[in-house]
Amino acid sequence: MKSKTVNEIPTVDWLDLNADRDRFMKDLRYALLECGFLVLKNAPGLDDAFQQKAFREVRQFFDAPMDIKKTAHISNTPYFRGYTLPTPADRGHGQVIENFQYGFEQDPICAHDDASQPIHKRLFVGPNTWPKQDSMPGFRPLINDLNQVYQQLTHQLGELIVESLGEDPAEFRRYFDLEEPYLAASLNHNYSLEVFSDEAKKEVRDSYARFDADNVGAHIDGPPFIALLINDRPGLQVVAGEGDWVNAPVTCRTSSGEYDVPIIEGSVIVNTGGTLMHLSEGRYSATLHRVNTLLIPEGETRVSMPYFLLPKMEGDLVPFGRSAADTTGAAGYEAGRDRGANACVNRMGTFPQVTRRWWADEFEALKEQQRLEVEAETQAAFELAAERGKRFKARPTNK
């Protein structure tokens, strides 16, 4: 018998939550158990009109002159918020990307180098770095609105995810506080293959053709519980089924082009992070994914807006329904790890221009432990994905 494969990311309709709750929970459970990604249709607060406005404002920012964007450069403050310049096309990473990092507007708890405070409170709590407002007055209000929409949805969805595991939804609030959020959020602007040299184009094509290539951005999202994302061009790919790359849909049409992926307006893409993998003891695993430059139509660019819900960073991740964490959990988590430091080093490694200016000593002291933890977490995700692939292979298809 032929095996069943997944050729698209499962969809879950938010409207079913009220119209047919049993169906909603069944679809949610299936998507997270068998794929680790889902497309949430009719997502509250993210209808097509809002997304059109969001992409219009964000594209206006990325289209602004470089001297305007640099007024919000990410290295201006120690909080990893602001603009990063496009990555050079000759670095061999398979992507040319510029982005803008942001979070909730917060007053710092203390000076960034006050070692009497845990590092995550010094790094994650602080103000955003904004560009000059006179040229784009709608940008900051849009980001504030997007923050609120994403935050509300992640908390609503988070409790439903815990319920889908057969656990008390109140367990979610052990790790997540709506009023004191920890998060990482980004506006990403990816360029197509045309910006690469002819020699680099061949290398990029060859890299994306190899599943195990380590220079094209394939990764799991380790620190978050879940991530949300809207996008306006193809590019995102997810490992699903027996280990095939599956193309994610576009959630908002901002051009008239025809694409080889579905366009599901008013939707949001949701994926499992390492924290949910740990708290569910591997029942819902984090899934390998990447942005494939080859899928971005030449002559166009891709904008995406991911949002990562992070847990409270003190104490162990005790799996839902349990009273204590195992010494070594089923999903690569070890009790006693400094999760706040882990999340901070993740940011430091991603944005070295900030690290060199503000966090060089801390990064040097913490990076090796974080590397080992990421390796354990990624290995656990691969093993869980392999188990999921075996389940698919064993299933007969309907003829």
N, C-alpha and C positions, 0 to 999 in steps of 0.2 A: 504494500500500500504506500502511496505517496504521502509525504509528510506535509503537514499544514505549515504555512509560513505567514509572517506578518508583512504586508507590503504597504501599510500605512499606519500612522499613529492612531490609536483608538480615540474615539470622540465620546465626550460626556456632555449632555445638555443640561445646563443649569436650570432651565425651566422645568425639567423633570423633578427637581427637588420638591416642588409643590404639587405638580400634576401627577407624578407617579414616583413616589419616594423610593419604593423598592427597586424600581428600575435604575434610578439614579445611583443608589448605593451599589447595586450589582455591577453597573458599568464602571463606577469609580474603582471598585475592588479589582475588577478584571484588568483595567488599564494599568494600575500600579503594580499588580502582581505579575503580569505577563509582559509588560513593556517598560514600566518606570517612567513613561511619558504619557501625557494625554493632551488632547485639544479640548478645552472647555468652551463650548458654544454658548452664545448669549450671556457672556460673562458680565456680571453686574458692574456698572460704572465704566465699562470698556466697549460701549457700543461703537458703531462705525463712525458716527459724528464726532465722538470724543477722540477716537484714534486718528481720524483725518486731521483734527486740530493739533494733536500731539506731534504727528509726523511733520506737519507744516512748520511748527515752531522749531522743532529739533533740526530739521533740514536747513532752516534759516540760520540757525547757529553754526552748523558745520560749513555752510556756504559763506559765512562772514570772512572778512579779511583776517589773515593770520595774526596781525598785530592786535586785533580785537579779541580773538580767542585766547591769545597769550596773556591777556590781563587776568584770566582765570586759571593760570597754569597750576597744575596739581602740586608742584613743589613749593608754592608760595606759603603753605602751612603744613604742619605735621599730620594732618588728619586724612590724607589720601582722598581729597575731594578737589575736583576741578578738571581742567583740560589736559589731555596728553596728546603730543604731536603724532602724526602718522608714523608708524614703524617703517623703516627703510625697506624697499623691495628687494634689496640684495642681501638681507640677513639670513635667508634660507628658511624662514618660518612659514612660508606658504600663504601668508596674509599680509596685506597692508591695511592697517586699521588705526583710526584715531578715535578717542572717546572722551566722555565727560563723566566723572564719578561724582555721586551725590548721596545725601542721606537726609534725615530730618534735621532741621535747623536747631542746634543745641548749643548751650553755653558750655565751655570746657569745665570739667570738674576741678582741674588743677593744671599746673604747667606740664607740658609733655614729658619733661625730664624729671618729674617728681617721683623718685623711686619708691616713695612710701605708699603709692597707689598701684594697684595691679595694672599691668601694661595695657590690657584691653580697655580700661576706663580712660587711659591717657590717649589712646589712639582712635577709638571708635566714637567718642563723645566730643563733638566740636561743631563749628559752623561750616556751612558750605562756602566754596570759593566761586563767586559769581563774575561773569563778564560785565563789561560796561553796559548799563541798562538802556541808555538812550537809543541805541541802534536796534534793540530787540526787547521792547517793553513787555512782551507777552511770555518771554522765556521763563523767568523765575516763577510767575504765577502758575504756569503750566506744570513745572516740576513739582511745586507744592501740591497741586491737585493730583498729579500722578502718584505721588507719595501716599496721599490719603486713600486713593482708590486701591492701590496695591496692598497697603497695610490692612485695610478692612477685609479685602478678599482673602489674603493669606490666612487671616485668623478665622474667618468663616470656614474656609476650606480645610484648615488645619484640624479643627474639631471634627469635621466630617470624616477626614482621613483616619483619625483615631477611632471613631465609631466604626468605620469600615473594617478595622482590625478586630472588632468585637470587644473593644475596651471602652471604658467610661470616657466620654468626650472631655470631661473636666481634667483628665490627665494632661491634656494639651497645655493647660494653663500652669502646670508645674514649671514649664520651661519657657513660656512666651507671655509677655506682658504687653497688652495693647497700648498702655500709657507710657511704658519705658522700653521702646523697641531697640533691638540690635538688628542692623541690616547692612547690606551693601547693595548699591544700585548703580546702574551705568546706562549711558547712551552710547551706542557703538555705531561707527560709520566705516563699513568695509568697502574697499575698492575691488573692482573686477581684475581679471588677469591682464588686461591691456596695459596696466601700469608697470608690468614687469618687463625686463629685457628679454630678448628671444632666448638667450641661454637659460635665464631664470625660469621662463615659462615651461621649458622642457623639464627642468628639475621639479617644479611645482606639480606638473601633470604626473610625473613618475611617483612623486611622494603620495599623492592622493590615490593612486592606483594600488598602493601597498597598504594593507590593513594595519600593519604594525609600525608604520612610519611615525617617528617621534617628533617630527618637525612641522606638523600640520594641525596642531592644536587639539587633538583628541584627548578627552579628559572626562573625569566625573567631577561633580560639584561637591566637594568634601564638607566644608563647614555648614552649609544651610540645611534646613529641614526640607523646604521645597523652594523652587525657583519658578518665577513667572516670567513670561516673555511675550512681547508683541513685535512683529516685524513687517516690513513692506516689500521685501524681495526674497527670492529663494536663497538658500545657503545652508541652513541648519540641517544636519543629518544625525540620525539616532541609530544605535545598534539595536536591532529587534529580531524577533523570531529565532532562527538558528544562527544568528550572528551576522546578518546582512545589514548594510547601511540603508536606512529608509529616510526618504526626504520628508521634512516637516512642511506643513502648509504655510502660506502667507496669511497674515491676519488682517491686513488692510491694503487695499489697492490704491496706490498713489501714482500709478502711471498706466498707460494704455497697453503696455506690453503683454504678450502671451507667454505664460510660463508652464513648465512641465510639472508643476506641483499644484495641489488644490489651493484655492483662495477661499478662506472661510472668514468672511467679514464679521467683526464684532466678537471674535474669539480670542482666547489667550492660551498659550502653550504652557503646560505645567510639567515640571519634572521633579523626581525624587532626589534629595541630597543625602550626603553621608550621615547627617544627624538622624533623619528618618530611618535610614538603613539600620543604624545602631538601636534606636528606640523601638523599632519593630522586630529586633533580633533577626534581621535579614529577610523577613517576610516580604518587605518592599525594598528592593535593592536600588542603589544609585546606578544610573545607566551611562555608559560611554557615549559621548556625542562630540560633535565638532562643527565648525563652519567651513564649508567647502567653497573655496574661492572660484572653482570651476563652474559652480552653479549660478553665480551672479552674472546676469547678462552683460556682455561687453558694451561699453558706453554708458552703463548705469552703475549706481552704487547701492549698497544695502544699509538700511538703518534698522537697528534692533534696540529694544529697551528692556533688558533683564533686571529682575529684582530678586534678591536673595534674602530669605527670612532666616535670621540667625537666632539661636537659642540664648537664654541667659548663660553667661560664661563661667559662673562659679559652680563648683561641685561636679560630681560624676553624672554621666548620662545613665540614669537607671531606667531600663526598658519599661515600657508601659505595662502596668499590671504587676510589677515586681517591686520589692522593697529595697533591694540593693543590687548594685552592678556586679556582674561576675568579674573575676580577675582578668580574664580574657574573654571578650564577648564573641558571639557568633559572627559578627560583621566587622572584625578587625579592630574593634575598640578595646583599649586596655584601661581598666579602672585606675584612677589616680592621675591621669594625664592632665596637664594644664591646658584646658580647651581654649581659654582666652588667649594664651600665648600662641597656640597653634593657629587660631584665626588671624592674629596679628601678623605672624610670620608669613602666612599666605598672602596677605596684602603687601608685605615688604618685598617678597620675591616677585610679585607681579608688577610692582611699580618702583624699580630701583632708583629712579631719579629722586623720589621722595626719601627713600631709605638712605641714600648717600648723604643727603643734607641733614636729616633729622634723627635717623634711627640706626646708624651704622654699627654702633657698639652692641645694641640689643639684638640686631639681626645676626651678627657674628656669634653671639652667645647662644642663640636659640635655633639656628637654621638646621643643625644636624639632627636634633631630636624631631623637628617638624618633618624633615625629609623621611625619617624612618616611619613616622606615623602615617604620612601620605602613602608610602609604599605599602604598608600593611592594609590600609583602607582600600587602596586601588586593587590590591591582590584579592581582597575579600569580595569586592564588586565583580571582578572577573570570574571568580569561582561561582558566585551566585548567578551571574549571567549564563555561565556554562550549564548550570543546573536547569535554568529556565529554557535554554536551547534544547536540552535533552527532552524536556516535557513537550515541547513543540514537535520535535522529531518523532516522538512516540504516538502522536495523535493522528488518527486516520483522517483523510479529507473526505468530504461528501462528494460522491460521484453522481 
